[in-house]
Amino acid sequence: MGLTPLAYLTRWRMLLAANRLTAGGESVADIALSLGYESEAAFSTAFKRVMGRPPRRYGRQGHPAASD
């Protein structure tokens, strides 16, 4: 895959979060805590770095087709 184990784990967690964000019904804070982040801010920073946009915007707008 070309990813380090930590990068793979982080991407996997963000994909789980993305699915939950687009399904709706959960807050960003609840998703962040359930995935092991100590704060919504830390989760939001990581999510934006991996997924290219903040989690709230991702949840509202959905996502483009995966290119990977």
mmJSON file of the N, C-alpha and C atoms, coordinates in Angstrom:
{"data_MODEL":{"atom_site":{
"group_PDB":["ATOM","ATOM","ATOM","ATOM","ATOM","ATOM","ATOM","ATOM","ATOM","ATOM","ATOM","ATOM","ATOM","ATOM","ATOM","ATOM","ATOM","ATOM","ATOM","ATOM","ATOM","ATOM","ATOM","ATOM","ATOM","ATOM","ATOM","ATOM","ATOM","ATOM","ATOM","ATOM","ATOM","ATOM","ATOM","ATOM","ATOM","ATOM","ATOM","ATOM","ATOM","ATOM","ATOM","ATOM","ATOM","ATOM","ATOM","ATOM","ATOM","ATOM","ATOM","ATOM","ATOM","ATOM","ATOM","ATOM","ATOM","ATOM","ATOM","ATOM","ATOM","ATOM","ATOM","ATOM","ATOM","ATOM","ATOM","ATOM","ATOM","ATOM","ATOM","ATOM","ATOM","ATOM","ATOM","ATOM","ATOM","ATOM","ATOM","ATOM","ATOM","ATOM","ATOM","ATOM","ATOM","ATOM","ATOM","ATOM","ATOM","ATOM","ATOM","ATOM","ATOM","ATOM","ATOM","ATOM","ATOM","ATOM","ATOM","ATOM","ATOM","ATOM","ATOM","ATOM","ATOM","ATOM","ATOM","ATOM","ATOM","ATOM","ATOM","ATOM","ATOM","ATOM","ATOM","ATOM","ATOM","ATOM","ATOM","ATOM","ATOM","ATOM","ATOM","ATOM","ATOM","ATOM","ATOM","ATOM","ATOM","ATOM","ATOM","ATOM","ATOM","ATOM","ATOM","ATOM","ATOM","ATOM","ATOM","ATOM","ATOM","ATOM","ATOM","ATOM","ATOM","ATOM","ATOM","ATOM","ATOM","ATOM","ATOM","ATOM","ATOM","ATOM","ATOM","ATOM","ATOM","ATOM","ATOM","ATOM","ATOM","ATOM","ATOM","ATOM","ATOM","ATOM","ATOM","ATOM","ATOM","ATOM","ATOM","ATOM","ATOM","ATOM","ATOM","ATOM","ATOM","ATOM","ATOM","ATOM","ATOM","ATOM","ATOM","ATOM","ATOM","ATOM","ATOM","ATOM","ATOM","ATOM","ATOM","ATOM","ATOM","ATOM","ATOM","ATOM","ATOM","ATOM","ATOM","ATOM","ATOM","ATOM","ATOM","ATOM"],
"id":[1,2,3,4,5,6,7,8,9,10,11,12,13,14,15,16,17,18,19,20,21,22,23,24,25,26,27,28,29,30,31,32,33,34,35,36,37,38,39,40,41,42,43,44,45,46,47,48,49,50,51,52,53,54,55,56,57,58,59,60,61,62,63,64,65,66,67,68,69,70,71,72,73,74,75,76,77,78,79,80,81,82,83,84,85,86,87,88,89,90,91,92,93,94,95,96,97,98,99,100,101,102,103,104,105,106,107,108,109,110,111,112,113,114,115,116,117,118,119,120,121,122,123,124,125,126,127,128,129,130,131,132,133,134,135,136,137,138,139,140,141,142,143,144,145,146,147,148,149,150,151,152,153,154,155,156,157,158,159,160,161,162,163,164,165,166,167,168,169,170,171,172,173,174,175,176,177,178,179,180,181,182,183,184,185,186,187,188,189,190,191,192,193,194,195,196,197,198,199,200,201,202,203,204],
"type_symbol":["N","C","C","N","C","C","N","C","C","N","C","C","N","C","C","N","C","C","N","C","C","N","C","C","N","C","C","N","C","C","N","C","C","N","C","C","N","C","C","N","C","C","N","C","C","N","C","C","N","C","C","N","C","C","N","C","C","N","C","C","N","C","C","N","C","C","N","C","C","N","C","C","N","C","C","N","C","C","N","C","C","N","C","C","N","C","C","N","C","C","N","C","C","N","C","C","N","C","C","N","C","C","N","C","C","N","C","C","N","C","C","N","C","C","N","C","C","N","C","C","N","C","C","N","C","C","N","C","C","N","C","C","N","C","C","N","C","C","N","C","C","N","C","C","N","C","C","N","C","C","N","C","C","N","C","C","N","C","C","N","C","C","N","C","C","N","C","C","N","C","C","N","C","C","N","C","C","N","C","C","N","C","C","N","C","C","N","C","C","N","C","C","N","C","C","N","C","C","N","C","C","N","C","C"],
"label_atom_id":["N","CA","C","N","CA","C","N","CA","C","N","CA","C","N","CA","C","N","CA","C","N","CA","C","N","CA","C","N","CA","C","N","CA","C","N","CA","C","N","CA","C","N","CA","C","N","CA","C","N","CA","C","N","CA","C","N","CA","C","N","CA","C","N","CA","C","N","CA","C","N","CA","C","N","CA","C","N","CA","C","N","CA","C","N","CA","C","N","CA","C","N","CA","C","N","CA","C","N","CA","C","N","CA","C","N","CA","C","N","CA","C","N","CA","C","N","CA","C","N","CA","C","N","CA","C","N","CA","C","N","CA","C","N","CA","C","N","CA","C","N","CA","C","N","CA","C","N","CA","C","N","CA","C","N","CA","C","N","CA","C","N","CA","C","N","CA","C","N","CA","C","N","CA","C","N","CA","C","N","CA","C","N","CA","C","N","CA","C","N","CA","C","N","CA","C","N","CA","C","N","CA","C","N","CA","C","N","CA","C","N","CA","C","N","CA","C","N","CA","C","N","CA","C","N","CA","C","N","CA","C","N","CA","C","N","CA","C"],
"label_alt_id":[null,null,null,null,null,null,null,null,null,null,null,null,null,null,null,null,null,null,null,null,null,null,null,null,null,null,null,null,null,null,null,null,null,null,null,null,null,null,null,null,null,null,null,null,null,null,null,null,null,null,null,null,null,null,null,null,null,null,null,null,null,null,null,null,null,null,null,null,null,null,null,null,null,null,null,null,null,null,null,null,null,null,null,null,null,null,null,null,null,null,null,null,null,null,null,null,null,null,null,null,null,null,null,null,null,null,null,null,null,null,null,null,null,null,null,null,null,null,null,null,null,null,null,null,null,null,null,null,null,null,null,null,null,null,null,null,null,null,null,null,null,null,null,null,null,null,null,null,null,null,null,null,null,null,null,null,null,null,null,null,null,null,null,null,null,null,null,null,null,null,null,null,null,null,null,null,null,null,null,null,null,null,null,null,null,null,null,null,null,null,null,null,null,null,null,null,null,null,null,null,null,null,null,null],
"label_comp_id":["MET","MET","MET","GLY","GLY","GLY","LEU","LEU","LEU","THR","THR","THR","PRO","PRO","PRO","LEU","LEU","LEU","ALA","ALA","ALA","TYR","TYR","TYR","LEU","LEU","LEU","THR","THR","THR","ARG","ARG","ARG","TRP","TRP","TRP","ARG","ARG","ARG","MET","MET","MET","LEU","LEU","LEU","LEU","LEU","LEU","ALA","ALA","ALA","ALA","ALA","ALA","ASN","ASN","ASN","ARG","ARG","ARG","LEU","LEU","LEU","THR","THR","THR","ALA","ALA","ALA","GLY","GLY","GLY","GLY","GLY","GLY","GLU","GLU","GLU","SER","SER","SER","VAL","VAL","VAL","ALA","ALA","ALA","ASP","ASP","ASP","ILE","ILE","ILE","ALA","ALA","ALA","LEU","LEU","LEU","SER","SER","SER","LEU","LEU","LEU","GLY","GLY","GLY","TYR","TYR","TYR","GLU","GLU","GLU","SER","SER","SER","GLU","GLU","GLU","ALA","ALA","ALA","ALA","ALA","ALA","PHE","PHE","PHE","SER","SER","SER","THR","THR","THR","ALA","ALA","ALA","PHE","PHE","PHE","LYS","LYS","LYS","ARG","ARG","ARG","VAL","VAL","VAL","MET","MET","MET","GLY","GLY","GLY","ARG","ARG","ARG","PRO","PRO","PRO","PRO","PRO","PRO","ARG","ARG","ARG","ARG","ARG","ARG","TYR","TYR","TYR","GLY","GLY","GLY","ARG","ARG","ARG","GLN","GLN","GLN","GLY","GLY","GLY","HIS","HIS","HIS","PRO","PRO","PRO","ALA","ALA","ALA","ALA","ALA","ALA","SER","SER","SER","ASP","ASP","ASP"],
"label_asym_id":["A","A","A","A","A","A","A","A","A","A","A","A","A","A","A","A","A","A","A","A","A","A","A","A","A","A","A","A","A","A","A","A","A","A","A","A","A","A","A","A","A","A","A","A","A","A","A","A","A","A","A","A","A","A","A","A","A","A","A","A","A","A","A","A","A","A","A","A","A","A","A","A","A","A","A","A","A","A","A","A","A","A","A","A","A","A","A","A","A","A","A","A","A","A","A","A","A","A","A","A","A","A","A","A","A","A","A","A","A","A","A","A","A","A","A","A","A","A","A","A","A","A","A","A","A","A","A","A","A","A","A","A","A","A","A","A","A","A","A","A","A","A","A","A","A","A","A","A","A","A","A","A","A","A","A","A","A","A","A","A","A","A","A","A","A","A","A","A","A","A","A","A","A","A","A","A","A","A","A","A","A","A","A","A","A","A","A","A","A","A","A","A","A","A","A","A","A","A","A","A","A","A","A","A"],
"label_entity_id":["1","1","1","1","1","1","1","1","1","1","1","1","1","1","1","1","1","1","1","1","1","1","1","1","1","1","1","1","1","1","1","1","1","1","1","1","1","1","1","1","1","1","1","1","1","1","1","1","1","1","1","1","1","1","1","1","1","1","1","1","1","1","1","1","1","1","1","1","1","1","1","1","1","1","1","1","1","1","1","1","1","1","1","1","1","1","1","1","1","1","1","1","1","1","1","1","1","1","1","1","1","1","1","1","1","1","1","1","1","1","1","1","1","1","1","1","1","1","1","1","1","1","1","1","1","1","1","1","1","1","1","1","1","1","1","1","1","1","1","1","1","1","1","1","1","1","1","1","1","1","1","1","1","1","1","1","1","1","1","1","1","1","1","1","1","1","1","1","1","1","1","1","1","1","1","1","1","1","1","1","1","1","1","1","1","1","1","1","1","1","1","1","1","1","1","1","1","1","1","1","1","1","1","1"],
"label_seq_id":[1,1,1,2,2,2,3,3,3,4,4,4,5,5,5,6,6,6,7,7,7,8,8,8,9,9,9,10,10,10,11,11,11,12,12,12,13,13,13,14,14,14,15,15,15,16,16,16,17,17,17,18,18,18,19,19,19,20,20,20,21,21,21,22,22,22,23,23,23,24,24,24,25,25,25,26,26,26,27,27,27,28,28,28,29,29,29,30,30,30,31,31,31,32,32,32,33,33,33,34,34,34,35,35,35,36,36,36,37,37,37,38,38,38,39,39,39,40,40,40,41,41,41,42,42,42,43,43,43,44,44,44,45,45,45,46,46,46,47,47,47,48,48,48,49,49,49,50,50,50,51,51,51,52,52,52,53,53,53,54,54,54,55,55,55,56,56,56,57,57,57,58,58,58,59,59,59,60,60,60,61,61,61,62,62,62,63,63,63,64,64,64,65,65,65,66,66,66,67,67,67,68,68,68],
"pdbx_PDB_ins_code":[null,null,null,null,null,null,null,null,null,null,null,null,null,null,null,null,null,null,null,null,null,null,null,null,null,null,null,null,null,null,null,null,null,null,null,null,null,null,null,null,null,null,null,null,null,null,null,null,null,null,null,null,null,null,null,null,null,null,null,null,null,null,null,null,null,null,null,null,null,null,null,null,null,null,null,null,null,null,null,null,null,null,null,null,null,null,null,null,null,null,null,null,null,null,null,null,null,null,null,null,null,null,null,null,null,null,null,null,null,null,null,null,null,null,null,null,null,null,null,null,null,null,null,null,null,null,null,null,null,null,null,null,null,null,null,null,null,null,null,null,null,null,null,null,null,null,null,null,null,null,null,null,null,null,null,null,null,null,null,null,null,null,null,null,null,null,null,null,null,null,null,null,null,null,null,null,null,null,null,null,null,null,null,null,null,null,null,null,null,null,null,null,null,null,null,null,null,null,null,null,null,null,null,null],
"Cartn_x":[0.805,0.0,0.848,2.067,2.914,2.725,2.014,1.794,2.473,2.926,3.436,2.246,2.491,1.38,0.56,1.223,0.503,-0.331,0.214,-0.537,-1.738,-1.567,-2.675,-3.779,-3.398,-4.376,-5.115,-4.387,-5.003,-5.992,-5.6,-6.5,-7.743,-7.566,-8.688,-9.671,-9.136,-9.984,-10.745,-10.084,-10.74,-11.816,-11.602,-12.634,-13.849,-13.612,-14.724,-15.496,-14.756,-15.383,-16.172,-15.607,-16.276,-17.61,-17.638,-18.896,-19.927,-19.503,-20.419,-20.882,-20.001,-20.373,-21.422,-21.268,-22.218,-23.541,-23.516,-24.757,-25.597,-24.933,-25.63,-26.045,-26.58,-27.087,-26.093,-24.82,-23.803,-23.05,-22.674,-21.887,-20.423,-19.708,-18.278,-17.566,-17.969,-17.34,-17.54,-18.743,-19.007,-18.176,-18.083,-17.276,-15.811,-15.318,-13.917,-13.598,-14.427,-14.181,-14.259,-15.189,-15.336,-14.162,-13.46,-12.307,-10.988,-11.068,-9.877,-9.199,-9.813,-9.234,-9.672,-8.759,-9.06,-9.872,-9.859,-10.621,-11.143,-12.204,-12.761,-11.765,-11.015,-10.035,-8.932,-8.415,-7.367,-7.891,-9.109,-9.729,-9.926,-10.451,-10.72,-9.447,-8.366,-7.078,-6.606,-6.671,-6.253,-7.163,-8.46,-9.41,-9.137,-8.94,-8.672,-7.375,-6.363,-5.078,-5.236,-6.007,-6.148,-7.196,-8.331,-9.467,-9.596,-8.825,-8.804,-9.81,-10.685,-11.631,-12.063,-12.525,-12.937,-14.118,-14.242,-15.309,-16.716,-16.976,-18.329,-18.681,-17.736,-17.971,-18.122,-17.326,-17.405,-18.778,-19.264,-20.557,-21.693,-21.615,-22.663,-22.619,-21.395,-21.251,-21.006,-20.807,-20.471,-19.029,-18.731,-17.352,-17.307,-16.209,-16.038,-15.694,-15.792,-15.415,-13.962,-13.689,-12.324,-11.408,-10.224,-9.26,-8.178,-8.209,-7.185,-7.655],
"Cartn_y":[-1.196,0.0,1.26,1.178,2.351,3.286,2.849,3.667,3.034,3.876,3.353,2.815,1.953,1.446,2.556,3.587,4.686,5.471,5.707,6.42,5.593,4.285,3.404,3.458,3.365,3.413,4.747,5.828,7.152,7.274,6.833,6.899,6.036,4.865,3.976,4.637,5.252,5.946,7.098,7.829,8.946,8.462,7.327,6.764,6.314,5.741,5.4,6.658,7.683,8.95,9.544,9.494,10.049,9.355,8.049,7.315,7.754,7.941,8.352,9.795,10.65,12.045,12.15,11.385,11.469,10.79,9.835,9.179,10.114,11.043,12.009,11.399,12.235,11.771,11.786,11.986,12.027,13.351,13.853,15.084,14.767,15.774,15.626,15.251,15.857,15.56,14.094,13.564,12.161,11.221,11.523,10.698,10.751,11.944,12.114,11.281,11.38,10.634,9.13,8.689,7.254,6.672,7.517,7.055,7.26,7.701,7.783,9.131,10.163,11.5,12.145,12.864,13.48,14.758,15.347,16.572,16.64,17.398,17.626,18.378,19.297,20.084,19.197,18.27,17.365,16.499,15.991,15.181,16.007,17.211,18.061,18.365,18.622,18.887,17.667,16.496,15.266,14.954,15.133,14.839,15.728,17.0,17.935,17.577,17.186,16.817,15.589,14.605,13.362,13.459,14.081,14.062,15.326,16.359,17.545,18.632,18.395,19.432,19.128,20.138,19.935,18.965,18.269,17.271,17.833,19.008,19.578,19.832,20.355,20.61,19.293,18.319,17.007,16.386,16.485,15.92,16.58,17.885,18.63,18.389,18.322,18.288,16.895,15.928,14.599,14.56,13.63,13.474,13.078,13.44,13.013,11.533,10.933,9.524,9.339,8.249,7.984,7.764,8.335,8.185,7.18,6.641,5.67,4.253],
"Cartn_z":[0.0,0.0,0.0,0.427,0.411,1.59,2.628,3.821,5.016,5.915,7.182,7.977,8.957,9.763,10.426,10.923,11.562,10.547,9.371,8.33,7.878,7.768,7.392,8.442,9.701,10.79,10.805,10.645,10.635,9.48,8.303,7.138,7.36,7.908,8.195,9.164,10.229,11.198,10.543,9.659,8.989,8.019,7.377,6.503,7.312,8.49,9.378,9.771,10.134,10.524,9.359,8.171,6.996,6.75,6.882,6.71,7.733,8.958,10.013,9.821,9.324,9.079,7.981,6.919,5.817,6.162,7.085,7.516,8.375,9.06,9.916,11.238,12.089,13.374,14.515,14.23,15.283,15.195,16.34,16.348,16.054,15.598,15.347,16.647,17.746,19.04,19.428,19.224,19.556,18.695,17.424,16.524,16.939,17.225,17.623,18.867,19.872,21.108,20.878,20.06,19.822,19.037,18.287,17.524,18.264,19.508,20.336,20.411,19.864,19.959,21.263,21.896,23.185,23.046,21.856,21.657,20.235,20.085,18.755,17.886,18.483,17.726,17.154,17.949,17.468,16.333,16.491,15.449,14.179,14.319,13.161,12.381,13.086,12.44,11.66,12.281,11.613,10.429,10.605,9.534,8.32,8.557,7.456,6.738,7.487,6.887,5.98,6.421,5.664,4.567,4.864,3.942,3.09,3.409,2.565,2.896,3.849,4.285,5.715,6.426,7.822,7.916,9.037,9.172,9.033,9.546,9.419,7.956,7.217,5.795,5.032,5.382,4.755,4.983,6.212,6.546,5.797,5.594,4.882,3.38,2.825,1.38,0.82,1.678,1.182,0.694,-0.155,-0.593,-2.057,-2.728,-4.115,-4.164,-5.304,-5.465,-5.074,-4.415,-3.955,-5.16,-5.063,-6.143,-5.804,-4.59,-4.164,-4.351],
"occupancy":[1.0,1.0,1.0,1.0,1.0,1.0,1.0,1.0,1.0,1.0,1.0,1.0,1.0,1.0,1.0,1.0,1.0,1.0,1.0,1.0,1.0,1.0,1.0,1.0,1.0,1.0,1.0,1.0,1.0,1.0,1.0,1.0,1.0,1.0,1.0,1.0,1.0,1.0,1.0,1.0,1.0,1.0,1.0,1.0,1.0,1.0,1.0,1.0,1.0,1.0,1.0,1.0,1.0,1.0,1.0,1.0,1.0,1.0,1.0,1.0,1.0,1.0,1.0,1.0,1.0,1.0,1.0,1.0,1.0,1.0,1.0,1.0,1.0,1.0,1.0,1.0,1.0,1.0,1.0,1.0,1.0,1.0,1.0,1.0,1.0,1.0,1.0,1.0,1.0,1.0,1.0,1.0,1.0,1.0,1.0,1.0,1.0,1.0,1.0,1.0,1.0,1.0,1.0,1.0,1.0,1.0,1.0,1.0,1.0,1.0,1.0,1.0,1.0,1.0,1.0,1.0,1.0,1.0,1.0,1.0,1.0,1.0,1.0,1.0,1.0,1.0,1.0,1.0,1.0,1.0,1.0,1.0,1.0,1.0,1.0,1.0,1.0,1.0,1.0,1.0,1.0,1.0,1.0,1.0,1.0,1.0,1.0,1.0,1.0,1.0,1.0,1.0,1.0,1.0,1.0,1.0,1.0,1.0,1.0,1.0,1.0,1.0,1.0,1.0,1.0,1.0,1.0,1.0,1.0,1.0,1.0,1.0,1.0,1.0,1.0,1.0,1.0,1.0,1.0,1.0,1.0,1.0,1.0,1.0,1.0,1.0,1.0,1.0,1.0,1.0,1.0,1.0,1.0,1.0,1.0,1.0,1.0,1.0,1.0,1.0,1.0,1.0,1.0,1.0],
"B_iso_or_equiv":[0.0,0.0,0.0,0.0,0.0,0.0,0.0,0.0,0.0,0.0,0.0,0.0,0.0,0.0,0.0,0.0,0.0,0.0,0.0,0.0,0.0,0.0,0.0,0.0,0.0,0.0,0.0,0.0,0.0,0.0,0.0,0.0,0.0,0.0,0.0,0.0,0.0,0.0,0.0,0.0,0.0,0.0,0.0,0.0,0.0,0.0,0.0,0.0,0.0,0.0,0.0,0.0,0.0,0.0,0.0,0.0,0.0,0.0,0.0,0.0,0.0,0.0,0.0,0.0,0.0,0.0,0.0,0.0,0.0,0.0,0.0,0.0,0.0,0.0,0.0,0.0,0.0,0.0,0.0,0.0,0.0,0.0,0.0,0.0,0.0,0.0,0.0,0.0,0.0,0.0,0.0,0.0,0.0,0.0,0.0,0.0,0.0,0.0,0.0,0.0,0.0,0.0,0.0,0.0,0.0,0.0,0.0,0.0,0.0,0.0,0.0,0.0,0.0,0.0,0.0,0.0,0.0,0.0,0.0,0.0,0.0,0.0,0.0,0.0,0.0,0.0,0.0,0.0,0.0,0.0,0.0,0.0,0.0,0.0,0.0,0.0,0.0,0.0,0.0,0.0,0.0,0.0,0.0,0.0,0.0,0.0,0.0,0.0,0.0,0.0,0.0,0.0,0.0,0.0,0.0,0.0,0.0,0.0,0.0,0.0,0.0,0.0,0.0,0.0,0.0,0.0,0.0,0.0,0.0,0.0,0.0,0.0,0.0,0.0,0.0,0.0,0.0,0.0,0.0,0.0,0.0,0.0,0.0,0.0,0.0,0.0,0.0,0.0,0.0,0.0,0.0,0.0,0.0,0.0,0.0,0.0,0.0,0.0,0.0,0.0,0.0,0.0,0.0,0.0],
"pdbx_formal_charge":[null,null,null,null,null,null,null,null,null,null,null,null,null,null,null,null,null,null,null,null,null,null,null,null,null,null,null,null,null,null,null,null,null,null,null,null,null,null,null,null,null,null,null,null,null,null,null,null,null,null,null,null,null,null,null,null,null,null,null,null,null,null,null,null,null,null,null,null,null,null,null,null,null,null,null,null,null,null,null,null,null,null,null,null,null,null,null,null,null,null,null,null,null,null,null,null,null,null,null,null,null,null,null,null,null,null,null,null,null,null,null,null,null,null,null,null,null,null,null,null,null,null,null,null,null,null,null,null,null,null,null,null,null,null,null,null,null,null,null,null,null,null,null,null,null,null,null,null,null,null,null,null,null,null,null,null,null,null,null,null,null,null,null,null,null,null,null,null,null,null,null,null,null,null,null,null,null,null,null,null,null,null,null,null,null,null,null,null,null,null,null,null,null,null,null,null,null,null,null,null,null,null,null,null],
"auth_seq_id":[1,1,1,2,2,2,3,3,3,4,4,4,5,5,5,6,6,6,7,7,7,8,8,8,9,9,9,10,10,10,11,11,11,12,12,12,13,13,13,14,14,14,15,15,15,16,16,16,17,17,17,18,18,18,19,19,19,20,20,20,21,21,21,22,22,22,23,23,23,24,24,24,25,25,25,26,26,26,27,27,27,28,28,28,29,29,29,30,30,30,31,31,31,32,32,32,33,33,33,34,34,34,35,35,35,36,36,36,37,37,37,38,38,38,39,39,39,40,40,40,41,41,41,42,42,42,43,43,43,44,44,44,45,45,45,46,46,46,47,47,47,48,48,48,49,49,49,50,50,50,51,51,51,52,52,52,53,53,53,54,54,54,55,55,55,56,56,56,57,57,57,58,58,58,59,59,59,60,60,60,61,61,61,62,62,62,63,63,63,64,64,64,65,65,65,66,66,66,67,67,67,68,68,68],
"auth_comp_id":["MET","MET","MET","GLY","GLY","GLY","LEU","LEU","LEU","THR","THR","THR","PRO","PRO","PRO","LEU","LEU","LEU","ALA","ALA","ALA","TYR","TYR","TYR","LEU","LEU","LEU","THR","THR","THR","ARG","ARG","ARG","TRP","TRP","TRP","ARG","ARG","ARG","MET","MET","MET","LEU","LEU","LEU","LEU","LEU","LEU","ALA","ALA","ALA","ALA","ALA","ALA","ASN","ASN","ASN","ARG","ARG","ARG","LEU","LEU","LEU","THR","THR","THR","ALA","ALA","ALA","GLY","GLY","GLY","GLY","GLY","GLY","GLU","GLU","GLU","SER","SER","SER","VAL","VAL","VAL","ALA","ALA","ALA","ASP","ASP","ASP","ILE","ILE","ILE","ALA","ALA","ALA","LEU","LEU","LEU","SER","SER","SER","LEU","LEU","LEU","GLY","GLY","GLY","TYR","TYR","TYR","GLU","GLU","GLU","SER","SER","SER","GLU","GLU","GLU","ALA","ALA","ALA","ALA","ALA","ALA","PHE","PHE","PHE","SER","SER","SER","THR","THR","THR","ALA","ALA","ALA","PHE","PHE","PHE","LYS","LYS","LYS","ARG","ARG","ARG","VAL","VAL","VAL","MET","MET","MET","GLY","GLY","GLY","ARG","ARG","ARG","PRO","PRO","PRO","PRO","PRO","PRO","ARG","ARG","ARG","ARG","ARG","ARG","TYR","TYR","TYR","GLY","GLY","GLY","ARG","ARG","ARG","GLN","GLN","GLN","GLY","GLY","GLY","HIS","HIS","HIS","PRO","PRO","PRO","ALA","ALA","ALA","ALA","ALA","ALA","SER","SER","SER","ASP","ASP","ASP"],
"auth_asym_id":["A","A","A","A","A","A","A","A","A","A","A","A","A","A","A","A","A","A","A","A","A","A","A","A","A","A","A","A","A","A","A","A","A","A","A","A","A","A","A","A","A","A","A","A","A","A","A","A","A","A","A","A","A","A","A","A","A","A","A","A","A","A","A","A","A","A","A","A","A","A","A","A","A","A","A","A","A","A","A","A","A","A","A","A","A","A","A","A","A","A","A","A","A","A","A","A","A","A","A","A","A","A","A","A","A","A","A","A","A","A","A","A","A","A","A","A","A","A","A","A","A","A","A","A","A","A","A","A","A","A","A","A","A","A","A","A","A","A","A","A","A","A","A","A","A","A","A","A","A","A","A","A","A","A","A","A","A","A","A","A","A","A","A","A","A","A","A","A","A","A","A","A","A","A","A","A","A","A","A","A","A","A","A","A","A","A","A","A","A","A","A","A","A","A","A","A","A","A","A","A","A","A","A","A"],
"auth_atom_id":["N","CA","C","N","CA","C","N","CA","C","N","CA","C","N","CA","C","N","CA","C","N","CA","C","N","CA","C","N","CA","C","N","CA","C","N","CA","C","N","CA","C","N","CA","C","N","CA","C","N","CA","C","N","CA","C","N","CA","C","N","CA","C","N","CA","C","N","CA","C","N","CA","C","N","CA","C","N","CA","C","N","CA","C","N","CA","C","N","CA","C","N","CA","C","N","CA","C","N","CA","C","N","CA","C","N","CA","C","N","CA","C","N","CA","C","N","CA","C","N","CA","C","N","CA","C","N","CA","C","N","CA","C","N","CA","C","N","CA","C","N","CA","C","N","CA","C","N","CA","C","N","CA","C","N","CA","C","N","CA","C","N","CA","C","N","CA","C","N","CA","C","N","CA","C","N","CA","C","N","CA","C","N","CA","C","N","CA","C","N","CA","C","N","CA","C","N","CA","C","N","CA","C","N","CA","C","N","CA","C","N","CA","C","N","CA","C","N","CA","C","N","CA","C","N","CA","C","N","CA","C","N","CA","C","N","CA","C"],
"pdbx_PDB_model_num":[1,1,1,1,1,1,1,1,1,1,1,1,1,1,1,1,1,1,1,1,1,1,1,1,1,1,1,1,1,1,1,1,1,1,1,1,1,1,1,1,1,1,1,1,1,1,1,1,1,1,1,1,1,1,1,1,1,1,1,1,1,1,1,1,1,1,1,1,1,1,1,1,1,1,1,1,1,1,1,1,1,1,1,1,1,1,1,1,1,1,1,1,1,1,1,1,1,1,1,1,1,1,1,1,1,1,1,1,1,1,1,1,1,1,1,1,1,1,1,1,1,1,1,1,1,1,1,1,1,1,1,1,1,1,1,1,1,1,1,1,1,1,1,1,1,1,1,1,1,1,1,1,1,1,1,1,1,1,1,1,1,1,1,1,1,1,1,1,1,1,1,1,1,1,1,1,1,1,1,1,1,1,1,1,1,1,1,1,1,1,1,1,1,1,1,1,1,1,1,1,1,1,1,1]
}}}
